[in-house]
Structure formats: structure tokens, C-alpha cells
Amino acid sequence: MKKFCSGYDLTFAGGAAWLTALCLNMAIAQPAPPLVPPSLPLPAPAAAKSSAAPPVVKPSAASVPTSLAAPVTSSPPPAEAKILEVNNAAKVALVEGEVTIIAGKNQRRKVKIGDVLVEGESIVTGKDGELHLDMEDGGYIAIRPNTRMRIVKYQAKGDASDSALFGLLQGSFRSVTGWIGKFNREKYIVRTPNATIGIRGTDHEPLVIPAGSTEGEAGTYDKVNAGGSVIKTPQGRAEVAPNQAGFVPHGATGAPRLLKDVPTFFRATRNEKLLEGKHDAVQQRIASRREARKTEIKKRQDPGVSTKPAAPPDHATNKTANRDEAKQAKAVAQAAKLKAKQDADKLKAAQKAALEKDKQEKIAREKAEHANKAYAQHHQKL
């Protein structure tokens, strides 16, 4: 089985947990741990059978790792297991080609438009796969073909605790950040096997080329379309501005750097038109959506209704928000189309005026020539 994680430093920047989980979720081969910890001696070969009962040996706590040592006394199981809250992260806005969502213990599923993704789930796209997500904080992510990534952590409650942590193992996605990127920008992070990417209210495209690929030099890239980003490693950082790309090679000890030109492998997909005007549309509405989310959560936490079941997701609100976003994008596109038409009309009018001026000047010259000719003939007769 292809080892996508082979050679990566799983301890970089605290990335061991997300990277290992992503590799395991995708059934990517990892070195198996030893069956017996190195600190413990292997058991001696069994002795010859004896009628006497063998003595019972109780290992001391010092000779057994804490994580493996059995408790001295047993405790009854808890009466009720605590259910951990899992945050919704996004809703599917577009899905095409081969797209697989992986959760838990390699639980794989296909998705359709309107399905919800939660934190902790991994996303795998094939060579023709593309997945677009409406994020809970009002942002938008378009996941490219041949990509392996994970939504490690995600929370969008509209307060200072909001955060977004993505793990990118291979491939690329384009992210138009929502209110987390605007109000909690230090908590929006993209981790790759050899770098960490931060942002400031951004439309950017992180990309990872694994070792051995023929697509380009292996490493982490980030291209910025609007706003800005920063690529960081223990060796340094590189600030990336609009229409620029940063890079740190795989396995290198040097600091990240800006590239002279944006690499050609940053290619638009067949659905790139859906992202036109998306950054401006998102920025116009994230503040109001954030306040609406805070109000919604406050209502759910009202002591007067605390004994009632939790309210289901407000799909009507989401549909309205999506319609509003579509209207915003349509309005931006229509405004651009109108301006282009007005500019074309102005150019056409200017060209017509120039032609008319040339025509009048020609008529004036012809009249002058005719008058001069008539005057010359009259003078000759005299």
C-alpha cells in the first residue's frame, strides 16, 4: 500500500496527532508499534509442567509503564458515559467525481449537496473529485482533485473560543475565510507535514506536493489571492501578499521563502467560476452572520428552555443565508458585466465620434479645395 506519510516528521509543530490520525483513517501504512514495550523484558520460555501451582508474581509499578499498568483496585463502570460534543464544520455546496469522507475507525461515506461535515472527519478526492463546502463561520472552501486533508478542529460559536485547524497531507484547497479568519485569525491554522500556515482575512490556496511526485518540487506552497498569509517553520517565516506564492521544500532545513513567480501547477478547476466575487460577498455578510450565531446560541442556552431537547440545525436560516450569498455573488457579477458594457459603449461612442470628426474634416477640406479651384479659374478668366 502506498505510504503517503513515509518520511514525514510526525512530531513537527505539534502535528503528530492530526497527521497520524489522517494516515490511519485513510488506511495508509504506518510502522506497527512493538507488541512488547522495549522497557519490558520478553517472558522466559515456559518451564516443564509441574503438579505444583506456579507462584503468582505481581509486577511493581516501577517495572511497568503507567499507561499499561493495571489499577490496584477495580472501580465500577460509570453509570452514564459522557457524550462529547462534536461541532458541525460545514455543509456540502458542490460535489463532483470521486469524493470520500472518512470518520472514526475508517468509516467511509459518500456525500451529497446539503450533507453536513463535522470536525475530525477526513476528506479524500480522486483525480476527478471536487468538493465545495459552506463553512459554519460563513467562509467557503473548494477542495481540489487528488487531495487528502482533515478538519482537525472546528468551532464557530461567534465568540473568542472559535477556531479552525485543518491538516493537509497532499493536494490543495482554496479557502475564503469567514469570521474566524477575521475576528480570531490567530486560531485559523493549516498544518502540513513540514509547515504551518496562518492567515489574515484571506482568500488563499495551500498546496502540498509529496516526495516523489512529478508535479513539481516536493514541499508546502501557499498562494494568496486576497488578504495575506504566513508560512512558518522552526527555521523562519515568509509573509505572502496577494498574487504571490510562498514555499518551503520537503525535508529542508532552510526557512520558507517567497517565489519569484506563482507556479503553473496552481490551476483553476472547472468550477472556479463559482469563486468569482466570493471573497467580497463573504466579507460583506460575516459580521451579521456571526451576531446571528451568537443570538441563536444564547436562545438555546436560555434557562427557561434548558430542559427541552436541543434545537435541530436551522436549515431555513442556512438556506436563506445561502440564497443571500448567491444573490450577493450574482449582484457582483452583474455589476461587473454592467461596467464592462458601459466601458464598451463608451469606447464605441468615442470611436463613432472620431469617425464623425474625420468625416466632417474631410468635407471641410473638399469644400476648401473646391473654393480654391473656383477662385483660381475665375482669376484666370480675368
C-alpha positions in Angstrom: 0.0 0.0 0.0 1.3 3.4 -0.9 2.9 5.1 2.1 1.8 8.8 1.8 3.2 9.5 5.3 6.6 7.9 4.7 9.4 10.2 5.5 7.3 12.9 7.2 8.2 14.3 10.6 5.1 13.4 12.6 6.3 15.5 15.5 6.6 18.8 13.6 4.8 21.7 15.2 2.6 19.5 17.3 1.2 17.9 14.2 1.7 14.2 15.2 -1.9 13.7 16.3 -3.6 15.1 13.2 -1.1 13.6 10.7 -1.1 10.2 12.3 -4.9 10.2 12.5 -5.2 11.2 8.9 -2.8 8.5 7.8 -4.6 5.8 9.8 -8.1 7.0 8.7 -7.0 6.7 5.1 -5.7 3.2 5.7 -2.2 4.5 4.8 0.5 2.1 6.1 2.3 3.1 9.3 5.1 1.3 11.1 3.4 -1.0 13.7 4.4 -0.5 17.3 6.2 -3.3 19.1 3.9 -5.8 20.8 6.1 -5.6 23.9 7.4 -2.2 25.0 11.2 -2.0 24.8 11.5 -1.3 28.5 10.0 -4.7 29.4 11.9 -7.9 29.1 10.4 -10.7 26.9 8.9 -13.5 29.0 11.2 -16.5 29.6 10.3 -19.8 27.9 7.8 -21.9 29.7 9.2 -24.4 32.2 8.4 -28.1 32.3 5.0 -29.0 33.6 4.7 -29.4 37.3 2.0 -30.5 39.5 2.7 -27.6 41.9 0.9 -24.4 41.2 3.2 -21.7 40.0 3.8 -18.7 42.3 1.9 -15.6 41.5 4.2 -12.7 40.6 2.9 -9.1 40.9 4.9 -6.6 38.8 5.7 -3.4 40.6 4.5 0.0 39.3 8.1 0.9 38.6 8.7 -2.1 36.2 5.5 -1.4 34.1 4.8 1.8 32.2 2.0 3.8 33.8 -0.1 3.6 30.6 0.0 -0.2 30.7 -0.1 -0.9 34.5 -3.4 -2.3 35.8 -5.0 -0.5 38.7 -4.6 -2.0 42.2 -8.3 -1.8 42.9 -11.1 -2.1 40.4 -13.8 0.6 40.1 -17.3 0.1 38.9 -18.0 1.5 35.5 -19.6 4.9 35.4 -23.4 5.0 35.5 -23.6 7.1 32.3 -20.9 7.7 29.7 -20.2 11.3 28.9 -21.1 12.2 25.4 -18.5 14.6 23.8 -19.8 17.4 21.8 -18.8 17.3 18.1 -19.1 20.6 16.3 -20.6 20.9 12.8 -17.9 22.3 10.4 -19.5 22.7 7.0 -22.3 21.9 4.6 -21.7 20.4 1.2 -22.4 23.0 -1.5 -21.0 21.1 -4.5 -19.7 17.5 -5.0 -18.4 16.1 -8.3 -16.4 13.0 -9.2 -14.7 10.7 -6.6 -15.1 12.2 -3.1 -14.9 10.1 0.1 -15.4 11.3 3.7 -13.7 9.2 6.4 -14.6 9.4 10.1 -13.9 7.4 13.3 -12.4 4.0 12.7 -12.1 4.1 8.9 -15.9 4.7 8.5 -16.2 5.8 4.9 -19.2 7.5 3.3 -20.2 9.4 0.2 -21.9 12.8 0.4 -24.4 14.9 -1.5 -25.3 18.5 -1.6 -26.7 19.6 1.8 -24.9 16.9 3.9 -23.1 18.1 7.0 -19.4 17.5 7.8 -18.1 17.6 11.4 -14.7 18.2 13.0 -12.5 15.2 13.0 -13.5 14.0 9.5 -11.1 13.4 6.7 -11.7 14.2 3.0 -10.2 12.3 0.1 -10.8 13.4 -3.5 -9.8 11.4 -6.6 -8.3 12.7 -9.9 -11.7 13.9 -11.0 -13.1 14.7 -7.5 -14.0 18.2 -6.2 -15.9 19.2 -3.1 -17.1 22.7 -2.1 -18.1 23.5 1.5 -20.1 26.3 3.0 -18.3 26.7 6.4 -20.1 27.3 9.6 -18.4 30.7 10.1 -19.6 31.9 6.7 -16.4 31.0 4.8 -16.1 28.8 1.8 -13.6 26.0 0.9 -13.1 24.4 -2.5 -11.2 21.2 -2.3 -9.2 20.3 -5.4 -8.8 16.9 -7.1 -6.2 14.4 -5.7 -6.3 15.9 -2.2 -6.1 14.3 1.3 -7.0 16.6 4.2 -8.7 16.6 7.6 -10.8 19.0 9.5 -8.9 18.5 12.8 -10.8 21.0 15.0 -13.6 23.4 14.2 -15.8 25.6 16.3 -17.9 28.6 15.1 -20.0 29.9 18.0 -19.3 33.5 17.3 -17.0 34.2 20.3 -13.3 34.2 21.2 -13.2 30.4 21.5 -13.8 29.9 17.8 -11.1 28.1 16.0 -10.3 26.2 12.7 -7.5 23.7 12.4 -7.0 21.9 9.1 -4.5 19.2 8.2 -3.3 19.0 4.6 -1.4 15.9 3.7 -1.5 16.1 -0.1 -3.1 18.2 -2.8 -4.7 21.6 -2.4 -7.8 23.6 -1.5 -8.9 27.2 -1.9 -10.2 28.8 1.3 -12.1 32.1 1.5 -12.0 32.6 5.3 -15.1 33.6 7.3 -15.5 35.2 10.7 -12.8 33.0 12.3 -10.3 34.4 9.9 -11.4 38.0 10.5 -12.0 38.0 14.3 -9.9 35.0 15.5 -7.2 35.0 12.8 -4.5 33.6 15.2 -6.8 30.5 15.6 -7.1 29.7 11.9 -4.3 27.3 11.1 -3.4 25.0 8.2 -0.8 22.3 9.1 1.1 20.4 6.5 3.8 17.7 7.1 6.5 20.3 7.2 5.0 23.8 7.8 2.2 25.8 9.5 0.2 28.4 7.6 -1.6 31.3 9.3 -3.8 34.0 7.6 -5.3 37.4 7.9 -8.7 37.6 6.4 -7.7 35.7 3.4 -8.5 34.0 0.0 -5.6 31.6 -0.3 -4.6 28.2 -1.7 -2.4 26.0 0.4 -0.8 23.1 -1.6 1.3 20.1 -0.7 3.4 18.1 -3.2 4.6 14.8 -1.6 8.1 13.5 -2.1 8.5 11.5 -5.3 5.8 13.4 -7.2 6.4 14.6 -10.8 4.2 17.6 -10.5 6.9 19.8 -9.0 9.4 20.2 -6.2 8.1 18.4 -3.1 7.0 20.7 -0.2 4.4 23.1 1.1 3.2 26.1 -1.0 0.7 28.8 -0.4 -0.8 31.2 -3.0 -2.7 34.3 -1.9 -5.5 35.8 -3.9 -6.6 38.4 -1.3 -5.6 39.3 2.2 -2.4 37.7 3.3 -0.8 34.5 4.8 2.3 33.5 6.6 4.2 30.2 6.2 6.1 29.2 9.3 8.7 26.5 10.3 11.1 26.3 13.2 13.7 27.9 10.8 11.7 31.1 10.0 8.7 32.5 8.3 7.6 34.0 4.9 4.8 36.7 4.6 2.8 36.1 1.4 0.9 39.0 -0.2 -1.8 38.9 -2.9 -0.7 37.5 -6.3 2.3 35.9 -4.6 3.2 32.3 -3.6 5.4 31.1 -0.7 7.3 27.8 -0.5 9.2 25.5 1.9 10.7 22.3 0.5 10.1 18.9 1.9 12.9 17.8 4.3 14.8 21.1 4.0 16.3 22.9 6.9 16.1 26.3 5.3 13.4 28.9 6.1 10.3 29.4 4.0 10.7 31.9 1.1 8.7 33.8 -1.5 8.8 32.5 -5.1 9.6 34.8 -8.0 6.5 33.7 -9.9 3.4 31.7 -9.0 3.9 28.1 -10.1 1.9 26.9 -13.1 0.6 23.9 -11.2 -1.8 26.3 -9.4 -4.5 25.7 -11.9 -8.2 26.7 -11.9 -10.7 23.9 -11.8 -13.8 23.5 -13.9 -15.9 25.1 -11.1 -13.6 28.1 -10.5 -16.3 30.5 -11.7 -18.3 29.8 -8.5 -15.5 31.5 -6.6 -15.6 34.8 -8.6 -16.6 37.6 -6.2 -16.8 35.1 -3.3 -14.3 36.9 -1.1 -16.1 40.3 -1.3 -19.5 38.6 -0.8 -18.3 36.7 2.3 -16.7 39.8 3.8 -20.0 41.7 3.5 -22.0 39.3 5.5 -19.8 37.5 8.0 -20.3 40.1 10.8 -24.1 39.8 10.6 -23.9 36.0 10.5 -21.6 36.0 13.5 -24.1 38.0 15.5 -26.9 35.8 14.4 -25.0 32.7 15.5 -24.3 34.3 19.0 -28.0 35.1 19.3 -29.1 31.6 18.3 -26.7 30.0 20.8 -27.9 32.4 23.6 -31.5 31.4 22.9 -30.6 27.7 23.2 -28.9 28.3 26.5 -31.9 30.2 28.0 -32.6 28.6 31.4 -36.3 28.7 30.6 -35.8 26.1 27.8 -32.8 24.3 29.1 -34.8 21.1 29.9 -36.1 20.8 26.3 -34.2 18.9 23.7 -31.5 20.8 21.8 -33.0 22.6 18.8 -32.1 21.0 15.4 -29.9 22.9 13.0 -31.8 25.9 11.5 -31.8 24.7 7.9 -34.2 27.5 6.9 -31.7 30.1 8.2 -28.9 28.3 6.3 -30.9 28.2 3.1 -31.7 31.9 3.5 -28.0 32.7 4.1 -27.0 30.6 1.1 -29.6 32.4 -1.1 -28.3 35.8 0.2 -24.7 34.7 -0.6 -25.8 33.6 -4.1 -27.6 37.0 -4.6 -24.5 38.8 -3.5 -22.3 36.9 -5.9 -24.8 37.4 -8.7 -25.0 41.1 -7.9 -21.2 41.4 -8.0 -21.2 39.5 -11.4 -24.0 41.7 -12.8 -22.2 44.9 -11.7 -19.0 43.7 -13.4 -21.0 42.8 -16.5 -22.8 46.2 -16.5 -19.5 48.1 -16.1 -17.9 46.1 -18.9 -20.9 47.0 -21.1 -20.7 50.7 -20.1 -17.0 50.7 -20.9 -17.7 49.1 -24.3 -20.4 51.6 -25.0 -18.1 54.5 -24.1 -15.4 53.1 -26.4 -17.9 52.6 -29.2 -19.2 56.1 -28.8 -15.7 57.5 -28.8 -14.9 55.6 -32.0 -18.1 56.8 -33.6 -17.3 60.5 -32.6 -13.8 60.1 -34.0 -15.2 58.8 -37.3 -17.7 61.6 -37.5 -15.0 64.2 -36.8 -12.8 62.7 -39.6 -15.8 62.8 -41.9 -16.6 66.5 -41.2 -12.9 67.4 -41.6 -12.8 65.6 -44.9 -16.0 67.5 -46.1 -14.4 70.8 -44.9 -11.2 70.0 -46.9 -13.2 69.2 -50.0 -15.1 72.4 -49.8 -11.9 74.4 -49.3 -10.3 72.7 -52.3 -13.4 73.3 -54.4 -13.5 77.0 -53.4 -9.8 77.4 -54.2 -10.2 75.8 -57.5 -13.2 78.0 -58.4 -11.2 81.1 -57.4 -8.2 80.1 -59.5 -10.4 79.5 -62.6 -12.1 82.9 -62.0 -8.7 84.6 -61.7 -7.5 83.1 -65.0 -10.5 84.5 -66.9 -9.7 88.0 -65.7 
